[in-house]
Amino acid sequence: MRTVELPLIVGVDGSEPSLRTVDWAADEAGLHGVPLRLVYASMWERYEGSALAPAVGRPTEQDLAESIVSVAAERARRRNPDLKISTEVLPEEAVTALLNEGRNASALLLGSRGRSGIAELLLGSVCLSVAARADCPVIVIRGNHDTKGDVHHRIVLGIDEPPEGRAAVRFAFEEAQARGAALHAVRAWRSPAHEAIDHPLLTGEPGRRYEYRAVEILETALEEAAADHPGVDLHRRTVEGPARKALLAASDNADLLVVGAQRRPGHFGLQLGPVSHAVLHHSSCPVAVVPQR
């Protein structure tokens, strides 16, 4: 994927969302020609509860762990027999284990699973914590995404202020190129309400100024990556309104939504902006959160 031979890491826990994520990851690893590594953190339940797939069984903790990674590996092999696949059981808490794994990964993949019956709507704490702190891109497979469903051949990219948005831009272009998909880059803009009424004779001018600025930001952010990926079918769009609303609407018929998350040196705790947070919880398609510094 992003770096040659760095594996694609999948956090598995035996749940159905986790197994659907394995399917998606097998396809993704095949597209980018990287190994697939399946890991199970044996202390996962401390975060998400014990609602694991009932078919796995539970004779002992070690047997459970080995069974979880074994079932996931067999599923990946059926999906793509040519993949290089490795597995490991890590005696750690889930977030710690996955963040450590992400230091030497092309990307981390996780299935969306919360603690209750609304798991398909809201993100579990493991996904949220990892997406907000990982050193590599984190792709969260939303619970309502069916890997056997329709493929839209469409990647959506949310454009942030340059130059902070460049890592997400590069990631999105690479995904679109690997998939033969169109890339739809979206930049939202808003005009402060007070500016629109201060000068009645210039109605609409302030709004156009913000729209022109959005176009400039879009072009600047895309210019370098577009030149490096001339074969990608690129579509540019500016939208008036909240970025969260624009991206969630665009996710309805997309295969992947890509957003950036700032990682600021010296700052600890969760580093995830409000837009990334919103799309992780409510997107209609898988979401890739790409760390940017």
C-alpha positions in Angstrom: 0.0 0.0 0.0 1.8 3.2 1.1 5.2 1.6 1.8 6.5 -1.6 0.1 5.9 -4.8 2.1 4.6 -3.1 5.2 1.6 -5.3 6.2 -2.0 -4.4 6.4 -3.1 -5.0 10.0 -6.5 -6.2 10.9 -7.8 -6.2 14.5 -10.0 -9.3 14.9 -12.2 -10.2 17.8 -14.5 -13.0 16.5 -17.5 -10.8 16.0 -19.4 -10.6 12.7 -18.2 -7.0 11.9 -14.7 -8.2 12.5 -15.1 -11.0 10.0 -16.6 -8.7 7.4 -13.6 -6.5 7.9 -11.3 -9.5 7.1 -13.1 -9.8 3.8 -12.5 -6.1 3.0 -8.9 -6.3 4.2 -8.2 -9.4 2.0 -9.4 -7.4 -1.1 -7.4 -4.3 0.0 -4.1 -6.3 0.6 -4.5 -7.9 -2.8 -5.0 -4.6 -4.5 -1.8 -3.1 -3.0 0.3 -6.3 -3.0 1.1 -6.3 0.7 0.9 -9.0 3.3 -2.1 -9.3 5.6 -1.5 -9.6 9.4 -4.4 -10.6 11.6 -4.1 -9.8 15.3 -6.2 -10.5 18.3 -5.7 -8.6 21.6 -6.7 -11.0 24.3 -7.8 -8.2 26.6 -10.2 -6.7 24.0 -13.3 -7.5 26.1 -12.2 -5.0 28.6 -13.3 -2.4 26.1 -16.1 -3.9 24.1 -17.7 -6.6 26.2 -18.1 -10.2 25.5 -20.4 -10.2 22.5 -18.2 -12.4 20.3 -19.4 -14.6 17.5 -21.2 -17.5 19.2 -19.9 -20.1 16.7 -16.3 -19.6 18.0 -16.9 -21.4 21.3 -15.2 -20.7 24.6 -13.5 -23.7 26.2 -10.4 -21.7 27.4 -9.1 -18.2 26.9 -6.1 -19.5 24.9 -8.2 -21.8 22.8 -10.6 -18.9 22.1 -7.8 -16.6 21.0 -6.2 -19.2 18.7 -9.6 -20.0 17.3 -10.4 -16.4 16.5 -7.3 -15.8 14.5 -7.5 -19.2 12.8 -11.1 -18.6 11.6 -10.1 -15.1 10.4 -7.1 -16.4 8.5 -9.1 -19.2 6.8 -11.7 -16.6 5.8 -9.0 -14.4 4.3 -7.5 -17.3 2.4 -10.8 -18.2 0.9 -11.2 -14.6 -0.2 -7.7 -14.4 -1.7 -5.7 -17.6 -1.8 -2.5 -15.7 -3.0 -2.2 -13.5 0.0 0.7 -13.7 2.5 -1.1 -14.1 5.8 0.2 -14.1 9.3 -1.6 -14.2 12.7 -0.7 -13.4 16.3 -2.4 -13.3 19.6 -1.2 -10.4 21.7 -1.6 -10.5 25.5 -2.4 -6.8 25.7 -5.3 -4.3 25.8 -6.7 -3.8 22.4 -5.9 -0.1 21.9 -2.3 -0.5 23.1 -1.8 -3.6 20.9 -3.2 -1.9 17.8 -1.3 1.3 18.2 1.9 -0.6 18.6 1.1 -2.7 15.5 0.4 0.5 13.6 3.9 1.7 13.9 5.0 -0.7 11.2 1.9 -1.0 9.1 0.7 0.3 5.8 -2.8 0.7 7.4 -4.9 -0.6 10.3 -8.4 -2.0 9.6 -11.1 -2.3 12.2 -14.7 -3.3 12.2 -17.3 -1.0 13.8 -18.8 -2.6 16.8 -20.2 -0.9 19.9 -21.4 -2.4 23.2 -25.1 -2.6 22.5 -27.8 -3.2 19.9 -27.0 0.2 18.3 -23.5 -1.1 17.3 -24.4 -0.5 13.6 -24.8 3.2 14.3 -22.2 4.2 16.8 -18.5 3.5 16.9 -16.9 1.3 19.6 -14.3 2.8 21.9 -11.4 0.7 20.4 -12.1 2.1 16.8 -12.4 5.6 18.1 -9.3 5.6 20.2 -7.1 3.9 17.5 -8.3 6.3 14.8 -7.5 9.3 17.0 -4.0 8.2 17.9 -2.5 5.8 15.3 0.7 6.6 13.4 -0.7 5.0 10.2 -4.0 5.3 8.3 -6.9 3.7 10.0 -9.8 2.3 8.0 -13.0 1.6 9.9 -15.4 -0.7 8.1 -18.8 0.7 9.1 -21.2 -2.0 10.3 -23.8 -1.4 7.6 -21.3 -2.0 4.8 -21.8 -5.2 2.9 -18.6 -6.4 1.2 -20.7 -8.4 -1.2 -22.9 -5.5 -2.1 -22.7 -3.1 -5.0 -19.4 -1.4 -5.8 -19.7 2.2 -6.7 -16.1 2.7 -8.1 -16.1 6.0 -6.2 -13.7 7.4 -3.5 -14.7 10.5 -1.6 -12.0 12.8 -0.2 -12.6 15.6 2.3 -10.2 18.5 1.7 -8.8 20.3 4.7 -6.7 23.5 4.8 -3.4 23.0 2.9 -0.7 22.0 3.5 -2.1 20.0 6.4 -4.3 17.9 4.1 -1.6 16.5 1.8 -1.2 13.0 3.4 -4.9 12.3 3.1 -4.9 13.5 -0.5 -2.0 11.2 -1.4 -3.8 8.2 0.3 -7.0 8.9 -1.6 -5.3 9.1 -5.0 -3.5 5.8 -4.3 -6.7 4.1 -3.4 -8.5 5.5 -6.5 -5.7 4.4 -8.7 -5.5 0.9 -7.3 -9.2 0.4 -7.6 -9.7 2.1 -10.9 -12.2 4.3 -9.2 -13.2 7.9 -9.7 -12.0 10.3 -7.0 -14.4 13.0 -5.8 -12.7 15.7 -3.8 -15.0 17.9 -1.7 -14.3 21.2 0.0 -17.1 22.7 2.1 -17.3 26.5 2.7 -19.5 28.8 4.7 -20.0 32.6 4.6 -20.5 34.3 8.0 -24.0 35.5 8.3 -23.1 39.0 9.4 -21.1 39.6 6.2 -24.0 38.9 4.0 -26.2 41.7 5.4 -23.6 44.4 6.2 -23.7 45.7 2.6 -27.2 45.3 1.0 -25.9 46.6 -2.4 -23.3 43.8 -2.5 -25.7 40.9 -1.8 -24.0 37.7 -2.6 -20.5 39.1 -3.0 -19.2 37.9 0.4 -20.4 34.4 -0.3 -18.7 34.3 -3.6 -15.5 35.4 -2.0 -15.6 32.4 0.4 -16.5 30.1 -2.5 -13.6 31.3 -4.6 -11.3 30.7 -1.6 -12.7 27.2 -1.3 -11.9 26.6 -5.0 -8.3 27.8 -4.4 -7.8 25.5 -1.5 -9.2 22.6 -3.4 -6.9 23.2 -6.4 -3.8 23.8 -4.2 -4.4 20.6 -2.2 -4.9 18.4 -5.3 -2.3 19.9 -7.7 0.7 17.8 -6.8 -1.0 14.4 -6.3 -3.1 14.9 -9.4 0.1 15.4 -11.5 1.5 12.3 -10.0 -1.6 10.2 -10.8 -2.7 11.4 -14.2 -4.8 8.3 -14.8 -7.2 9.0 -11.9 -10.6 10.3 -12.9 -10.7 13.4 -10.6 -13.8 15.4 -9.8 -13.6 18.6 -7.8 -16.6 20.0 -5.9 -17.1 22.9 -3.5 -20.2 22.7 -1.3 -21.8 25.5 0.8 -22.5 24.3 4.3 -21.0 22.2 7.1 -18.2 19.8 6.0 -19.7 17.0 8.1 -23.0 17.3 6.3 -21.4 17.4 2.8 -19.2 14.4 3.4 -21.9 12.2 5.0 -24.1 12.9 2.0 -21.3 12.0 -0.4 -20.7 8.7 1.5 -24.1 7.3 0.5 -22.8 6.1 -2.9 -19.1 5.7 -2.2 -16.8 2.8 -1.6 -14.5 4.7 0.8 -14.5 8.2 2.5 -11.0 9.6 3.2 -10.4 12.3 5.8 -7.3 13.7 7.6 -6.7 13.9 11.3 -4.0 16.2 12.7 -1.3 14.9 14.9 0.3 17.8 16.7 3.7 17.2 18.4 3.5 17.5 22.2 -0.2 17.0 22.3 -1.5 13.9 24.1 -4.9 12.2 24.2 -7.3 11.8 21.3 -6.4 13.9 18.2 -9.4 13.7 16.1 -11.3 16.7 14.6 -15.0 17.1 14.8 -15.5 16.3 11.1 -13.5 13.0 11.3 -15.3 12.2 14.5 -18.7 12.7 12.9 -18.0 10.7 9.8 -16.6 7.8 11.8 -19.9 7.6 13.7 -22.3 8.1 10.8 -20.8 7.4 7.4 -22.6 5.1 5.0 -19.4 3.6 3.8 -16.0 2.7 5.2 -13.9 5.6 6.5 -10.1 6.1 6.2 -8.6 8.4 8.8 -5.1 9.5 7.7 -2.8 11.0 10.3 -1.2 14.3 9.2 1.5 16.3 10.8 
